């Protein structure tokens, strides 16, 4: 299963799966003549007394005889926790493969945002509403510029003037990926020169190793002594991604709308001042109008959306490993 991510990912930690021993070591007794007798453990573990003596199972020293792998399976070999370096202390053994039970790695996503607002325009759109408070739909709209424009409206309107802001924003999606950490990492070591015995192959004993067979696909264990199943993955597909970021920005251009209300129109001395973007408190006759807009623009905010972790880590190249219980 893919590993789910989080917005603020913390680096994962590697885990290692449990290992089981090959068996219980047998005990040997030394006679008066200095020779060595080897007594096979009744639990079926490997014989470990003596360096060169051949036991009753046909294996020398600390080795024991293990069943041969059935058709379609490889091994037997020894499985240990860790990577290929764990095979080095085993004389004559090389790494057959290594893998992990799963792979972890958190990740987060960030969105950058930059907004740009060019110089404010010197015009504004004036909207006129019947009655006060600029409620409902505008009855009329006019473009007001820096010079007074005569208008022939004789009814009273509340007014508001808005500037078309030359505002733009850009965003970038920035993933933050923690390192991928294998969990339950194991290595299987094999030797092509391992001696044969009546049942199959002689393998050395040891408390950290487990005798196993393996198949290069995900399947069930075959009938027989190798019944402890686990699936190891030799690789993974890193599908950790982030959803696309988007942005929105707000800004303003300051200034005022001036409305001439007298019968002389633009020549009238009766003028109402209304700040840009605000509705006039009262309704009045609109016989002329112009705006005075500050050229300097201000960016108030730049906000981002999106940038959520998606996807995950998918383990690949499964190997079924079946070991002695």
C-alpha positions as CSV (number, residue, x, y, z in Angstrom):
1,X,0.0,0.0,0.0
2,X,1.2,3.5,-0.7
3,X,2.4,5.4,2.3
4,X,0.3,8.3,3.1
5,X,1.9,11.6,3.4
6,X,1.3,14.7,5.7
7,X,1.6,18.5,5.2
8,X,4.5,18.8,7.7
9,X,6.4,15.6,7.2
10,X,8.9,14.3,9.7
11,X,11.8,12.2,8.7
12,X,11.0,8.4,9.2
13,X,13.1,5.9,11.0
14,X,14.3,2.6,9.7
15,X,12.9,-0.5,11.3
16,X,14.2,-4.1,11.2
17,X,12.1,-7.2,11.2
18,X,12.5,-10.0,13.8
19,X,14.9,-12.9,13.2
20,X,14.8,-16.4,14.6
21,X,17.6,-18.7,15.4
22,X,18.4,-21.8,13.4
23,X,17.9,-24.0,16.5
24,X,19.4,-25.0,19.8
25,X,23.1,-25.8,19.9
26,X,24.1,-29.4,20.8
27,X,26.6,-30.2,23.4
28,X,29.9,-32.2,23.0
29,X,32.0,-34.1,25.5
30,X,35.8,-34.5,25.4
31,X,37.2,-38.1,26.1
32,X,40.4,-39.0,27.9
33,X,42.3,-39.5,24.7
34,X,41.6,-36.0,23.6
35,X,39.2,-36.9,20.7
36,X,35.8,-35.2,20.4
37,X,32.4,-36.8,20.4
38,X,29.5,-34.9,18.9
39,X,26.0,-35.4,20.2
40,X,23.1,-34.3,18.0
41,X,20.6,-32.0,19.7
42,X,17.2,-33.7,20.0
43,X,15.5,-30.5,19.1
44,X,16.8,-30.7,15.5
45,X,19.2,-27.7,15.8
46,X,22.6,-27.6,14.2
47,X,25.5,-29.5,15.7
48,X,28.1,-26.9,16.9
49,X,30.8,-28.8,18.8
50,X,34.2,-29.3,17.1
51,X,35.6,-27.5,14.1
52,X,36.2,-30.3,11.7
53,X,34.2,-33.3,13.0
54,X,31.5,-34.6,10.7
55,X,28.2,-35.1,12.5
56,X,25.6,-37.8,11.9
57,X,23.8,-35.6,9.4
58,X,26.9,-35.4,7.2
59,X,27.8,-31.8,8.0
60,X,31.0,-30.7,9.5
61,X,31.6,-28.5,12.6
62,X,28.9,-26.0,13.5
63,X,26.9,-26.7,10.3
64,X,23.7,-28.6,10.1
65,X,21.8,-30.2,7.2
66,X,18.8,-28.4,5.8
67,X,16.1,-29.5,3.4
68,X,16.7,-28.7,-0.3
69,X,14.5,-26.1,-1.9
70,X,11.6,-27.6,-3.9
71,X,11.3,-27.0,-7.6
72,X,10.8,-23.3,-8.5
73,X,12.4,-22.1,-5.3
74,X,16.0,-20.9,-4.6
75,X,18.1,-21.7,-1.5
76,X,18.4,-22.6,1.1
77,X,20.3,-19.7,2.4
78,X,20.7,-17.6,5.5
79,X,18.6,-14.5,6.2
80,X,19.9,-11.8,8.5
81,X,18.7,-8.3,9.5
82,X,20.5,-5.5,7.6
83,X,21.9,-5.0,4.1
84,X,24.5,-6.9,2.0
85,X,27.3,-6.1,4.4
86,X,25.8,-8.6,6.9
87,X,26.9,-11.4,4.6
88,X,30.6,-10.5,4.9
89,X,31.4,-12.4,8.1
90,X,30.0,-15.6,6.7
91,X,32.9,-17.3,5.0
92,X,32.1,-18.1,1.4
93,X,28.7,-16.5,1.4
94,X,27.5,-13.7,-0.9
95,X,24.4,-11.6,-1.0
96,X,21.6,-13.3,-2.9
97,X,19.3,-10.3,-2.5
98,X,18.2,-7.7,0.1
99,X,14.9,-6.1,0.6
100,X,12.5,-4.5,3.1
101,X,9.0,-5.3,4.3
102,X,8.0,-1.7,3.5
103,X,9.4,1.8,2.8
104,X,8.5,4.9,4.6
105,X,9.2,8.6,4.0
106,X,7.1,11.6,5.0
107,X,6.8,14.7,2.9
108,X,5.2,18.1,3.0
109,X,4.4,20.7,0.4
110,X,4.7,24.5,0.4
111,X,3.4,27.2,-1.9
112,X,5.2,30.4,-2.6
113,X,3.3,33.6,-3.5
114,X,4.4,36.8,-5.1
115,X,2.1,39.6,-6.1
116,X,2.7,42.6,-8.3
117,X,0.5,45.7,-8.5
118,X,1.4,48.2,-11.2
119,X,0.7,51.9,-11.0
120,X,-2.9,52.8,-10.3
121,X,-5.0,53.9,-13.3
122,X,-6.5,57.4,-13.3
123,X,-10.0,56.3,-14.0
124,X,-12.7,54.5,-12.0
125,X,-16.1,52.9,-12.6
126,X,-18.9,54.9,-10.9
127,X,-22.0,52.9,-10.1
128,X,-25.3,54.6,-9.1
129,X,-28.0,53.0,-7.0
130,X,-31.6,54.1,-6.3
131,X,-31.8,55.1,-2.7
132,X,-29.0,54.9,-0.1
133,X,-26.4,52.4,0.9
134,X,-25.7,51.2,-2.7
135,X,-28.1,48.3,-2.3
136,X,-29.4,46.1,-5.1
137,X,-28.3,46.3,-8.7
138,X,-26.7,49.5,-10.1
139,X,-29.2,51.6,-12.1
140,X,-26.4,53.4,-14.0
141,X,-22.6,53.1,-14.5
142,X,-20.3,55.7,-15.8
143,X,-16.5,56.0,-16.2
144,X,-15.0,58.9,-14.3
145,X,-11.7,60.2,-15.2
146,X,-9.4,63.0,-13.9
147,X,-11.4,65.7,-15.6
148,X,-15.0,66.4,-14.7
149,X,-17.6,64.9,-17.0
150,X,-21.0,66.5,-17.2
151,X,-23.9,64.1,-16.5
152,X,-27.6,64.8,-16.9
153,X,-29.0,62.7,-14.1
154,X,-31.7,64.5,-12.1
155,X,-32.7,61.8,-9.7
156,X,-30.9,61.1,-6.4
157,X,-28.5,58.2,-6.2
158,X,-26.1,56.7,-3.8
159,X,-22.7,56.1,-5.6
160,X,-19.6,54.1,-5.3
161,X,-16.5,54.2,-7.5
162,X,-14.1,51.2,-8.0
163,X,-10.7,51.1,-9.6
164,X,-9.8,48.2,-11.9
165,X,-6.6,47.0,-10.1
166,X,-3.7,45.9,-12.3
167,X,-2.9,43.1,-9.8
168,X,-1.3,39.8,-10.6
169,X,0.2,37.0,-8.6
170,X,2.5,34.0,-9.2
171,X,3.0,30.9,-7.2
172,X,5.3,27.9,-7.1
173,X,4.7,24.4,-5.6
174,X,7.7,23.3,-3.5
175,X,7.8,19.7,-2.3
176,X,9.8,18.8,0.8
177,X,10.6,15.1,0.7
178,X,12.2,13.2,3.6
179,X,14.6,10.4,2.8
180,X,13.1,7.1,2.1
181,X,13.7,4.6,5.0
182,X,13.3,0.9,4.6
183,X,11.4,-0.9,7.4
184,X,12.2,-4.5,8.3
185,X,15.3,-4.6,6.0
186,X,16.7,-8.1,5.6
187,X,19.4,-9.7,3.5
188,X,19.6,-13.3,2.3
189,X,23.1,-14.8,1.9
190,X,23.9,-17.9,-0.2
191,X,26.9,-20.0,-1.0
192,X,27.3,-21.9,-4.3
193,X,30.0,-24.0,-2.6
194,X,28.0,-25.1,0.4
195,X,28.5,-28.8,1.0
196,X,25.7,-31.2,0.2
197,X,24.1,-33.5,2.8
198,X,21.6,-36.3,2.8
199,X,18.6,-33.9,3.1
200,X,20.0,-31.1,1.1
201,X,22.6,-28.5,2.0
202,X,24.9,-27.8,5.0
203,X,24.6,-24.3,6.4
204,X,26.4,-22.8,9.4
205,X,24.4,-22.0,12.5
206,X,24.2,-18.8,14.5
207,X,21.7,-17.0,16.8
208,X,21.2,-14.1,14.3
209,X,20.5,-16.1,11.1
210,X,17.5,-18.0,9.8
211,X,17.6,-20.7,7.2
212,X,15.2,-19.8,4.3
213,X,14.2,-20.5,0.7
214,X,12.9,-17.8,-1.6
215,X,10.9,-17.2,-4.8
216,X,11.1,-14.1,-7.1
217,X,7.4,-13.5,-6.9
218,X,4.7,-13.0,-4.3
219,X,3.3,-16.5,-3.5
220,X,2.5,-18.8,-0.7
221,X,5.1,-21.0,1.0
222,X,5.4,-24.6,-0.3
223,X,4.6,-27.6,1.9
224,X,7.4,-28.7,4.1
225,X,9.7,-27.3,6.8
226,X,10.0,-23.8,5.4
227,X,6.7,-22.4,6.6
228,X,7.4,-19.0,8.1
229,X,6.4,-16.6,5.3
230,X,7.3,-13.0,4.7
231,X,7.4,-10.8,1.6
232,X,10.4,-8.5,1.0
233,X,10.5,-5.8,-1.6
234,X,13.8,-5.0,-3.4
235,X,12.8,-1.5,-4.5
236,X,10.0,1.1,-4.5
237,X,8.4,3.7,-6.7
238,X,8.5,7.2,-5.3
239,X,5.2,8.7,-6.2
240,X,5.2,11.4,-3.5
241,X,3.9,14.6,-5.1
242,X,2.0,17.8,-4.3
243,X,-1.2,19.1,-5.7
244,X,-0.8,22.3,-7.8
245,X,-0.7,25.6,-6.0
246,X,-2.8,28.6,-6.9
247,X,-2.8,32.2,-5.6
248,X,-5.0,35.2,-5.1
249,X,-4.0,38.7,-4.1
250,X,-5.6,41.8,-2.8
251,X,-4.5,45.4,-3.1
252,X,-5.8,48.9,-3.3
253,X,-5.5,52.2,-5.0
254,X,-6.4,55.2,-2.8
255,X,-8.2,58.3,-4.0
256,X,-11.6,60.0,-4.1
257,X,-14.6,60.4,-6.4
258,X,-16.0,63.9,-6.6
259,X,-19.6,64.4,-7.6
260,X,-21.0,67.8,-8.7
261,X,-24.6,68.1,-7.5
262,X,-25.5,71.6,-8.4
263,X,-27.5,72.6,-11.5
264,X,-24.3,74.1,-13.0
265,X,-22.9,70.6,-13.3
266,X,-19.1,70.6,-13.4
267,X,-19.2,74.3,-12.8
268,X,-21.1,73.9,-9.6
269,X,-19.5,74.7,-6.3
270,X,-21.6,72.0,-4.6
271,X,-19.4,68.9,-4.7
272,X,-19.6,65.7,-2.7
273,X,-16.4,63.7,-2.0
274,X,-16.6,59.9,-1.7
275,X,-13.5,57.7,-1.0
276,X,-12.8,55.1,-3.7
277,X,-14.3,51.7,-2.9
278,X,-16.8,53.2,-0.4
279,X,-20.5,53.9,-0.8
280,X,-21.7,57.5,-0.3
281,X,-23.6,58.0,3.0
282,X,-26.4,59.8,1.3
283,X,-28.2,59.8,-2.1
284,X,-27.8,63.0,-4.2
285,X,-28.2,64.2,-7.7
286,X,-25.3,63.4,-10.0
287,X,-24.7,66.2,-12.5
288,X,-21.0,65.8,-13.0
289,X,-18.1,63.5,-11.7
290,X,-14.4,63.1,-11.7
291,X,-11.8,61.1,-9.8
292,X,-8.4,61.8,-8.2
293,X,-6.4,58.5,-7.9
294,X,-3.0,58.2,-6.2
295,X,-0.5,56.7,-8.6
296,X,1.1,54.5,-5.9
297,X,-0.5,51.1,-5.5
298,X,-0.4,48.9,-2.4
299,X,-0.5,45.1,-2.2
300,X,-2.5,44.0,0.9
301,X,-2.1,40.2,0.8
302,X,-1.0,37.3,-1.4
303,X,-2.7,34.0,-0.4
304,X,-2.2,30.5,-1.7
305,X,-4.4,27.5,-2.1
306,X,-3.6,23.8,-2.9
307,X,-0.2,22.3,-2.2
308,X,-1.5,19.2,-0.5
309,X,0.6,15.9,-0.3
310,X,-0.6,13.3,-2.8
311,X,0.6,9.9,-3.9
312,X,3.0,7.8,-1.8
313,X,5.6,5.1,-1.9
314,X,4.8,1.9,-3.6
315,X,7.0,-1.2,-2.9
316,X,8.2,-3.1,-6.0
317,X,10.0,-6.3,-7.0
318,X,8.5,-8.6,-4.3
319,X,10.3,-11.7,-3.1
320,X,8.6,-14.3,-1.0
321,X,10.9,-15.7,1.7
322,X,9.9,-18.9,3.5
323,X,12.0,-19.8,6.6
324,X,12.2,-22.3,9.3
325,X,9.7,-21.4,12.1
